[in-house]
Amino acid sequence: MRKKWMIIAAFTQAAYAFAQIELRSEYLPQQKYINDNGDKTEGKSSVLTTTFTATIPVSVKPSNYQQPSIWAATLNASYTSFSNKGVAAEALSKEMASADLGVMYMTPLNEKLMFIGGASAGVYSTHTDLKKLDMDHLVVNVYSSFIWQLRPKIKLGVALVANNAFDKPMLIPFPYFQYHSEKARGMEYHAELSYTPKFSVGYRFNEAFALRIVNRPKFFFSLAKIDSQKKYFDHHYVSLGMEPEYSFNNWTVSGTFGANFGRTDRYRDREPSSFLKWGNATFDPSFYISAGIKYNFAKRRK
């Protein structure tokens, strides 16, 4: 009986470690707008983005391996407000918002191979007027991925994502790579190539406090119609900064102070051919500030 309860506790811990809720805000101060000819203008723009993400397990079942099989509900929402002046006010959106609800399934296929799949549907728009939303603002995602635990610190994988973001069904492959090394006290290293890449190096002083240099490429997009033509508006940049992190109980609070590079905000045709046409940056580099709070349902191990 004791062994049974130990197994149940281990499964519960695995599920709760996977479950988390995070709220984060990011601020990019005023930057000079660069037009399509590469010329700097007197136009300026600043950005404030708030994102909310949640992953909540709804079913946890034992498998033939150490990790359980998990069904989880997911929620991803974001709101971005642009303060545009001059030429930037004519060329850019004033705001963009999205809300995406989905379901995800995780199960081990053997001791080192994990399958992750799911589906979601969300609304992506350059305005928040609910009366003007229609089916053209709806994006449906279906995805599957296989992740190999190649070494204790290294994971490799591949993912396939199908969606209608470009108005036609597309199947997009994504590579996955993660290297993660940490100690109870000492240097930390993290490199992740995925749909949400992140690279960091830092030092953990104790269980509660760590200090890192973090690099994150960020990408946001929304759907729009201009003169009856289907468009999408993308907003992406790369941040690099110092990030202190403090943890207590189930909570983690962090802030990042640094710079952003390569900010590009642009309307594009909603066509598959536009997918890889990033174009040149439309803004000069500037400062970057962010703050976030995360709740993890699993308590830290003492």
N, C-alpha and C positions, 0 to 999 in steps of 0.2 A: 504493500500500500504506500509506504514511504517513497519507494522508487517511482511509483505512478505519479504521485504529487510533485516529485522533483522534475519529472518529464513535462508535466503540465505547466509548471512554473517556468521552465526553460522556454517552452513554446510561447508563453505569454510575454516573457521578457523580450524574445525575438520580435514579436509583433509590435510591442510597445516601443522598442528601439526604432522601429520603422515608422511609427506614427509621430507626426509633428505638425505644428502650426507656426507660421512665421509671418510677421508684418515688418515691412522694410520701406523706408523712404530714401530717395536719392535726389540730390540737388546739383545741377550744373549751372554756375553763374553765367552772366551775360557773355556771349561770344559773338565775334563779328561774322556776318554771313558772307560766304564765298559763292558767287553765282556760277552758272553752268560753263562760263568761259574761263573760269579760274581766277576771276578778278575779285579782290576784296571790295566790299561795299560798306556803306554806312549803316546797313541793316544790322540789328542785333537780336539775340534771342537767349532766354534763360529757360530752364526746364526743371520741373518738380514732378517726380514719379513716385507713386506709392503702390506697392504690390502686396498681395495677400495670397498665401499658399497654404493648403492643408491636405494632409494625407492621413486618412482614418481607416484602420482595418475594421472590417465588418464580419469577417469569417476567418478563423484560424484552425487549420486541421493538420494533424501529424502526417508526415510523409515517410518514405522508406529511408530517408537520410536525416542528417542532423537538423537541417532547416525545415520549418513547416511550410505548408502551402497557404498562401494568404490572398484573400479578396479584400480590396480596399476601395474606398470612395476618395476621389480627388477633386479639389477645387482650386482653380487658379484665376485670380482677378487682378487687374491693374488699372490705374488711372494716371494719365500724364497730362499736365497742364503746361502750355507753352506761353511765355510772355514775349511776344514778338513786336519789334519796332522797325519802322522804315520798310525797306524792300522785303525783309523777312516776313513781315505781316501779310504781304501779298502772296508770297510763295509757299508759306507753310500753314499747316493746320493749327488751330487754336487749342485743340485737345484731342486725345485719343483714349479709348477705354475698351476693356475686354473682360469677359466673364466666361469661364470654361468649366464645365462639370463633367466628370467622367468616372469610369470604373477601371481598376487595374488588377491583374492577376499575376502572382509570383509563385513559382514552384521549382524545386530542384529537380534536375533530370539525372544527375549523379552527384558524387561527392564534390565535384569541382565545376559543374555546369548548371547555370540557373537560367530559366526561361522567364521573361517578363513581357506581358502583353496587355493590351487594353484598348479602350475606345473612349472618346469624349466628343462633346459638342459644345460650341461656344459662340458668342456674339462678339464681333470685332468691328468697331466703328470709330469714325472721326468726330462723332458728336454723342451727346447723352440724351437726346430727345427721343424718348421711347416711342412716340407716335410716328417717327420717321424710320424706325427700324423695320426691315423686311427680310425676306429669305436670302437676299444678296449679301447680308451681313453675317450669315450663319456659316461656320466652318466646322466640318466633321473630320475628326482624326481617328484612324485605326492604326495601331502599331504593334510590332512584335520585335523582341530582341533576345539574343543569346549571349550570356556573359560567362566567360571562363575565368576561374581563379587560377591563373597561370603559376603564380608564386604567392607566398603569404602577403606580399606587399603589392602585387601586380595583378590587374584584371584586364582582360582583352575581350572585345565583343563586337557585334555588328547588329544594327537595327534597321528595320524597314518601316517607313512611315507612309501611309496613304492618306491624302486629304484633298480637299477641293479649294484650297486657299487661292489658287490661281485660276479659279472659275472652271477648271476641268480637272477630273481625277488625275492625280499624280502619285507615283510611287518613288519615294526618295530614300536612298540608302544613307545611313550615318555610321561612321566608325565609332568605336568606343575604346578608350584606353584610360586606365587609372593607375597611378602610382601613389601610394600613401604610406608614410612612415612617421610614427610618433612614439613618444615615450611618456611615462608619468611625469618626468622632468627632463628637459633637454630639447634638442633641435627637432623641428617638424618639417616635413616636406610633402607637398601635395601637387600632383599634376594630373589634370583630368581633361581629356578631349572627348566631348560629347555634345549633345544639343545645348547644354548649358556649361560651357567650358570654364575651368578655373585653375589657376596656377598660384602657388603660395610657398613661401619659406618663412620659418619663424622659430620662436623659442617658447616652450611651455615652462613657466616658472613653478607652477603647482597645479593642483586639481582645478582650482578656480580661475586662474589667470594665464592668458597666453598673448603674445604679441607677434604679429606676422606682417610681412609685405605681401600684398595680394594683387593679382592681376585677373580681371574679369572682362571678357568681351560680352557686351549686352546687346540684345536685339528685341525690338518691339515693332509690331505692325498692326494696321487696322485697314478696314475696307471703306471705300467711298465711291461716290458717283460725281463726276464733273462734266457738265453739259451732256448728260445721259450716257457718258462713257464710263465703263467700269474701271476703277483705279484701286491701287492700294498705296498706303502711306507708310513708309518705314522710317524708323528712328533707331539708329545703332551707333555705338561708340565703344571704346576700350578704356577701362579705368585701371589705374595703378596707384596704390597708396598703402599707408601704414594702417593696420587694423588691430586695435586692442580688443580683446574679448574677455568678458567676465561671466562666469557661470555660478549659479547658486540653486540648490535643489534641482528642479526640472527646467529652470529658466536659463537662457543664454542671451546676454546683451552685448552688442558689438557696434563699433563705429569705424568708418573708414575716412581717412583724410589724405588727399593726394591730388592727382590730375586726371583729366580725361583727354583722349586723343582720337583723331579720326572720326569725330561726330559727323554723321551723314543723315540728313532729313530730306526726304524727297518723295514726291508722288511718282508712281510708275504705272505703266499699263498692267492690268491684271491678266497677264499672259505667262505661260510657262517659260517663254524665251527671256523674260525679265528676271528669272530666278537668280542667275549668276551675274547679272549686270550691276555690280555694286557701285561703280562710279567713284569719282574723287570725293574727298571730304568736303562738306559744305560749311564747315566752321573751323576757326582756329582752335588750338588746344586751350584749355582753361583748368581751373580748379575743379575738384570733385569732392563732395561730402555725402556720406550716407550714414544712416543709423537704423538698427533693426533689433527686434526682440523675437526670440524663438522659444516655443514651449515644446519639450520632448516628453512624451508620456512615460518613458523609461527613466528611472532615477539613475544617477551616476553610481558606478560601483565604487565602493570605498576601498 
